[in-house]
């Protein structure tokens, strides 16, 4: 592969066995056509200076990602896809402005970060009463606290330089109070549990890091890989720090080792696996705050710069199908189909591809005719919502090209403007495990519309891969074809070395591979974050209770009477070792269940459903779920393999309700 630089731009050439160079794409246009050229490539114009930072630097631990370690032939699908994108774009020349993103000035980035992390009251006009954030800060790990402290210090210095009138907090005071609260905490069982979990997984994580060694682009699919549980009980940043401090020699020794990369799997958790969509909105908001802090802490520990960006100028259409923001598209779709979470056109295109059979050779790789794709777009725009579009006229490869075009032409990338650079930086993390951990946190941080659409895409891609014996589309092939459609925004448009462009292409293809292969794992909320949310809720309840007692005392109420009342509501009339499960929408509305070591959530559901009759008898497993409500959690949908006794011990004040999931 090579890049030929000229005053006109950069032309990508791919070497073919014949020895001839084939032009694949042109990332620049002359003069005033530059923005249009970027648009045609489905790009999002970025601040050039910001996109060059850190990429040129060596990754932590000096991980080798040289061109020699990559298989050029395996990248052929990637470069061919770029050529197909160029041809398709030349036939779609709508005059639309592109998204312009700007990296904030010094201090603004950290200020925005603190707002996103739910800590805006540590500075600005609302500062002065940091007690509001003490509960939140008290639940942070040492690496998370260090990440917050670093940003608070930067904001404080910037505000002092700008002579802001409102109060500027002293970061030492904030974190001193946090340390004091931890030192005076009467119950240290949680920290002991954390240490136990760290020890429990330490040997396993070290073993995995030994197996990782020098990371190849994508391991051969035929090679059997050892399965390793990925630790979701201990902070990812804490794991990285422990590994960095205690395993440097082992990491260096693993360089050049050809050992097979481990294949990660979800560990079994007796208190149940929590997936995105299982928690109430108020708890999910806390999860997102913690995920941002954890992601930042992980990148800090590994020496990778994490900079969010914001769209500062965007002009988009407010109706139609293509080049429409996801949120706008979903708003108009929900007027047609209530509760729609994935764009109807996106669903229909996937459906059309599947109707043609997923065994078609070269599916997703072979493009539709560019002129025909342009005409189909125009016809879809005019007839889709009227229901008069003739889907029989859409060939399978045309539908696949339209699906990729839809993704490319979103005004803001599917992976979001804010986190696109963070997704790209995943390739710089030293081990496969850390790349998965970062992707897990990034998926959590995506806006709902982006995350739901990405999930639908990845599930579809997996179904394509399931037919690889006939369609010849392995996970490697699919990753190569789809990566340019999701990640090309930074990869093109900058004059840079052949080596860097090759590494960028290989890195994004590798990240795409991880997204497809580990999608179930990536849509899981790590247990350590759920436990932090539980701790926050517990501390907030204590704070509210103290406030209520003060109020009652002022109002001259009998405090003992209040405490007895409070105790009786918790104990109710259920004997110890028994829970009462409510099912308001079933014929059996309530049942006392004896807790045993082996009792699972699926067993509780089965007992209720076995007693259904009449219309309710049509209810099937998967239509109703057992929920944990209250106590130290807002609301949590339980997976079938949750052991009820273990969960009861974790949250003894919860109520247990069987109901369907909200739309």
N, C-alpha and C positions, 0 to 999 in steps of 0.2 A: 504494500500500500504506500502511496505517497501523496503529498500535497504540493502542488505547483503554485508558488506565489507569483502574483503579478499586480500591476497597478489596478487592474480590473477587479481583482479579488483573489479567491483561493479556489482552485479546482481540484477535487478529489479524484485520483486515478486508482484503479484496481488492476493489479497485474494478473494476467490470464496466462494459461499454459502456452498460448500461441506466442507469447512474448510481447504482445501489443498492449498498450495502455488504453483503458476505456474510461472516458470521463463519466463520473458518477454524479457530481453535483457542483453547483456554484453557489457559495454561501454569501457572496456580495454582489451588488449591482452598482452601476456607475451613478455618481452624483445623487440627484434627487430621487432616483429609483431605488435607493438603498432600503428605505422603509418598506416599499412595496415588495421588494425581493424577500425581505424577512417575513412578510405576511404570507407570501406564496409558499414559503417553506413551513408554514404553520408555527413560526417562531414567536417569541415574546421578547421585544427589545429590552435588553438589560443595560444597566450602568456598566460600561466596559471595564472600568477600573475595578469594580467590585467583583466581577466574574473572574478576574485573573488572580485574585488573592488566594493564597494557600494551595491552590491546585498545583503550582509549580514546585512547592516544597515537598521534601521527602515525608512519607507517612511515618507515624510513630513506629518504633522498633525496626526501622529500615527495611520494611517488607519489600521484597523484590517484585516489581510488576513490569519487568522488562519485556520488550517486544519478543525476545527470544523465548520467553516462557509461555507465549500464546500461540495457538494454532491458527495461522492465517487463513487456512482453508475453512475453518469453522466460522470465520467472520464473513464469509462470502454473502450469506443471506442478509446480513446487516447492510453491507454496501449496496447490494441490489435493491433493498427496500428504499434506501435513500434516493437511488435513481428513479424508482417508481414514484416516490413522493414528488420529486422535481417535475416529472412528466405530468402528474396529476395536477400539480399547482399551476403549471403554465396554462392550463385550460380553465382555471378559476381565478379571474382577475378582478374580483369585487373590490371597489375602492372603499376600504374600511381602515380606520385607524387601528394601530396595534396597541396592546397594553404596554405602557411605559412604567417601569418600576424603578424606584429610587431607594438606595441604601441610606438610612437616616444618618444625620450628622453625629458627631461625638456626643455621647450622653443620651441622645434621642433614642438610639437603639436599645440601650439598657432601660430607659424609662418606659418604652413600649413593651419591653420584655416583662418588666415588673407588673405592668397592667395586665398583660396576657396571663401571668402567673397568679393573678388575684391578690397582688401585694401593692396596689396603687396607694393604699393608705399609709405606706411607709415614707411617702414624700408628697410634696405638693401641698395644696390648700387643706387637704384632709389629714396631713401629718400632725404630729404632736401628741397623738394618743395611740402609740404602737401596740397597746394592750390588745387591740382588736385582732392583730396578727400573731399574738403570742401563742395562741392555741395552735395555729397552723404551723408556725415555726418550730414549736416543740415536738412536732411529729416528724421533722425532717431528719434524714441521715446526715452523717458528717460531710459527705461529698455534696449532697443537696444544699446543705447550709452554706458550704463554701461557695457554691455557685451563686446563691442569693446574695451572700455578703459581698462578693466581688462586684456584682451589678449595683448594689446599693451604694458601695463606695464610689463607683464611677459616677453615678447620678449625683451624689452629694458634692463631689468635686466640681462637676459641670455646673450645678446650680450655684455654687459659691462663686465660680468664675463669672457667671451671668448676673450675679447680685440679685437673685430672685428675692422678693419681699417676704414670701411665706417661709415658714419654719423648715429648716433643713435638719433632718435627724442625724445624730451621731451613730454610725453603724456599730460602734463599740457598745453603746448603751443598749441597742436593740438585741444584739447577740449575747450581751452579758446577762440580760433578763432571761433569755432563752436557756442559757447554761444553768442559771440559778434554779429555774423551774424544773430542769431535768435532775439537778442534784437533790432537790427536796422532794422529788416524786417518791411516795412511799412504796410503790409496787414496781419492782425491777424485773418482773417476770417476762415482759415483752423483750427487753434487751437480752435477757438470758436465752430466750427462745431464738432471737436473731443470731446470737453467737452459736447456738446449737445448730441452726440451719446452715450457717457458714461452714462449720466444721463438717457437717453432714455431706455437703456438696463439694468441699474443697478438693478432695482426692479425685472426684469425678471430673471437676472442671479442669484440673491440671492434666489429667489423662487426655481430655478432649483437646487441650491446647497443644499437647505433644503431637497429637494426630494431625492437627491442622497444617503445621509447617508452612511452606511457601504455597500460597493459594494460587492454584491454576484458575483459568477462566471459568470453566465448568467441568467437573469431573466426568469421565466417561460413564454413561448411564448403565453400561453392562457390568461395571465393577460393583460388587456388593459392598455397601458401606455399613460400618458398625453403627448401631443406634445408641444415642446418648440423650438422656433427659436434659432438657434445658431448664436451668434453675430459675423459677419464677418467685421464689420465696425470699430471696435476698436482692437488695438493690443492685441493678446492673453496674452502676458506677462504682459501688463498693466492691463488687467482684473484680472489676477491671483494675481498681487500685490495689487490691490484695494480690492480684496476679502480677501487676507491674512491680510491686515491691518485693514479692517473694519468689517470682519465677523467671527473672530476667535471663538467667543462665540457660534454663530449659527452653525458653523461647528462641534464644540465639542458636542453641544446638539443633533446633528443629528446622533451621534454614536448609533448604535444598532437600529435605526429606521427602521421599516420594510416597509416604504412607497415605493410605486412602483417607479422604476427608470424612469425618463422622457425619451421620445423618441424624439430625435432632428431632426429638419428639416431645409431646406434652407429657409432663409427669402426672401421675395419678395423685389427686389431692382429696383427702377424705372429706374436707369441708366444701368440696365442689369447685369446679372450674367456672370462673366468671367470664362471660364473653361480652363483647360490645353489644349493647342492646338489652342486657340483663338488668341494668341498674336504673333507678329513678333519675330523672333529669338533674335534680339537685346534687346527687352523689356523682353523676357523670361529669358535672361541671368541676367538682373537686378533683376527679380523676384526671381531667385535662390539665388542670393547674399543676398537679404533681407530675404528670407525664412530661410537660414542658421543662420543669425544673430538673427532672431526672435525665432527660435527653441532653440538656445543657451540661449537667454535671458529668455525664458519660463522655461527651465530646471534650470537655475541659480536661478530664483525667488523661485522655488519649492524645491531647494536644491538637485536636481538630477544631478549626474556627467555625462557629455556628452563627451565621448572621441572617436574620429574617429580613424579608423585603416586603414592600407594600406597593400595590398598584396605585399610582398617583394620577394617571390620566387614562381614561378608557371611554371609548365611544362605541356603543354596541346597539344592535337592533333590539327592539322590545317585543318582537314577535317573529315567528318562523320556526325553523328547525335547526339549521346550521348557523354557526357563528353566534349562537345565543348563549348567554350565561346560564349555567345549570339551574340556578335558583329561579330565574325568569321562566325557563323552559318548564320546570316542575310546577310553577304556579299556573301556567296555562294548561298543563296536563291534568292537574288536580281539578280543574273545572270540568274536565271530561270524565275522569275516573277518580273518585274520591280516595284519598289515602295513597296516591301514587308516590313512590319514593325513588323510582328509576325512570328516566325519560321514556315515554312511550315509543318514540322513534328508535331509541337504543334497543329496547326490548324487541321491537318488531324486526329490526335488522338481524339480531341474533336468532330470532325464531325462523326467519327466512333462510338463513345459512343452515340451520339444523334441519329444516324441511328438505333440503337438497341432499342430506346425508353427510355425517361427519367423517365418512370413509373416503371422501374425494381426495385424490392425491394432490398435494401441493396447496391444500386449503390454507388461506391467509397469506401464502407466499406468492401465488400467481395473481397478478392484478387484473382488474377489469379494464376494458378499453377506456382511455381517458375521456374521449369525446362523449361516449355513452354515459359515463359517470356524471359528467357535467349536465347532460340533458336530464338524467334521472333526478339529480339534485333539484333542478328547476321545477320538474314535474311534481316531486314530493312536496316542495314548498307550497305549491298551488293546490294540491289535491289531498294531502295526507289527512288533515283534520276534517275535511268534507267526507272522507270515507270513499272517495271515487278513484283512488289510485289503484292501478292494476298491478298487483304484486307478482302476478304470473309472468310479467315482462322482465322481472329482475332475475338475472342469472345469479348463481351462487357466488361466483367470484366477484360479481358486481356488488352484491350485498356485503361481502367481506371488505371490499375497497371502500364502500360507503361508511361502514362501521369505523374503519381506521380514520377516514376523512373527518367524521363527526368528532372523534377524539382530538385530532390535530387542530381542528378549527374552533375549538372552544376558546372564547375570548381570554379566559384565564386557564392555565394548564390544569388537567385533572388532578395532578399532585399538588396543586395550589401554588400561587405566587409566593406565599409566605414560606413554604417549606420545600420548594423545588430544589433549592441549593443544598438543603440538608439531606434530601433524598440522594442527590448526586454525591455528596460527601461520604455517604455510606461506603462507597468503594474504597475509601482511604483508611477505614478501620482495619486493624491488624488481623483479626480472626473472623472466621465465618460466624461463630457464636455472637460476637459483638455486632456484626452487621445485622444479624437477625434481631438482636435486642433493640438496636436503633430503629430498624424498620417497624418493629412492634409498637414502639412509642410514637413514631411518625404516623402510622395508620390511626392510632387513637386521636392524634391531634388534627387530622383532616376534618374539614367541615362535613356535616352529615351527608349532604347531597353528593359531595365528591367521594366520600368513603363508601356509600351505598352503591354508587355507579362503578367504582373500582372493584368492589366485591363481585358485582354481577359480571364484570368483564373477566376477572380472574377465574371465576367458576366456569364460565364458558370456555376459556382457554384450556382449563383442565379437562373438560369434556372432549375437546379437540385432541389433546394429548393422549387421552384414554384410547383413541383409535389410531395410534401411531403406527401400528403394524401394517395398516392399509393406506393411511393418508401420508405416511412418511414424514409426519410432523412431530418430532420428538420435543421434549421440553426445551432442549437447546435451540432447535430450529425456531420454535414459537417465540422464545425469548429474543432471538436475534431479529426477527421480523417486527415484533411489537415494541422493542426498546426505542427505536428512532421516533415512533409515534408518541411516546410518553416523555422522552428525555431529551429530544434534539434541541431544545431551547437554548441550552448553554453550549452544546457540543459544536454548533456551527456559529458562524458570524464573527469569529475572532481569528486574526492571523496568529498562528502558533505552529509549533514544530510538528513534524510528522509523528514523532514519538508520543507527544502529548495527546494528539487527536486519536491515535490508535488506542492509547490507554483509556481515554474517555469513552470511546466506543465499547471497548471490552468491559470497562467497569459498569456502564449502564446496562449492558446485556446481562452481566452477572447479577446485578441487582434485580432486573426483571425476572431472571431465573429463580431467585430466592422468593420474590413476591408470589410467583405461580406455585412453586413447590411447597412453600410453607404457609399458605394462606390461612389454614385453620389455626395454626399457632399464632400468626400475626393478628388475628381478630380476637385474641384472648387478652383480658386485662390481668397483668401480673398480680400475683397474690400479695406481694409486699405493698403494692399501691392500694389494693382493697383494704389491707390491714391498716394502712395510714389513714384512709377515709374513716374506718371504724373508730380509730383512736380520736380523730378530730370530732366525730359525732359524739363520742363518749364525753370528751372534755367540754364540748359545747352544752351538752345536757347538764353536766355538773354546774357549769357557769349559770345556766338558766335556772337551775334548781336553787342555787344560792341566792340569786336575785329574787326568786319567788318567795323564799323564806324571809328575806329582808322586808319585802313588801307586806307579807302577812303579819310580820312582827309589828310593823308600823301601824297596820290596821287593827292591831290588838286581837288577832285571831289566836286560837289555841294551837300553838305550833305542834304539840304532841298529837293532837287530833289530825292535823294535816299529814304528819309522818305516818300515822297508822293507816290513814286513807290511802296514801301513796303505796304503802307496803301491800295492802290488801288488793290493790288493782294489779300489782305485779304477780302476786301469788295466785290470785283468782281462786277457783275451787278445784284446781287440777292437782292431784297428788304428785309427789316427787317421782321423777322418772317417766312421767306421762306428759304428752303434749296434746293440746286440743286443736284439731285442724278444722278450719271453717271452709265451706264450699257453698256460698250463697246462691250460685246458679245451678247447682245440681239438686237432684231429688233428696239426697242425704246431705243436709246442710251443715252438719257438724259431727265430728267423731273424735273420741279420745283414743289416742294411739300410744301403746306402750313402747318405749324406746329400748332397743336392743343393739348389740354391737354390730349386727349385720343389716339392720333396717336401713333401706335406701329411699330416696325421694320417689323413685319409680314404684316401690312397693306401696307407698302411701297412696299414690295416684291409682294404682291397680285396685286397691281395696274400695275406693270410692266408685270407680268406673264399673266394677263388678256388680254394684248394687243399683245401677241405672236401669230404668225401664221406660217403655214408651218412646217418646220423641228423643229424650235425653240419651237413650241407648245408642243412638247413632254417633255420639261423641267418641272420637278415637284418640288414642295416644298421640300427642303432638298438637292437639287442638287446645288442651288445657294444661296448665303447669302449676307446680307447687311454688309458692312465693314465701320468702322470709321477709317479714315487714316489721319495721320498728326496732327498738333496742338500740344497737350501735350501727344500724344501717337504715337508709330510707326505705328502700324496697329492692329486692334481688330475686330474680327468677333462678330457680335451682335446676342444675342439670340432673339427669336421671341417676347418675352414680354418686350423688351426694350422700354421705353417711349421716343420718339425722342426729345420732347421739353426739357425734363429734361437732357438728354444727351447733347443736343446742348448748354444748359446753362453751363454745365461742361466743354465742349470743343468747343467753338464757332468758332475756326479756323480750324476745321477738314474738310476734304472732305468726301463725302459719295459715295461709289462705290459698285455696285452689281457684284459679281463674284463667281466662284467656289473656294472651299478650295484646297490649294496645296496638292499634294500627300505626 
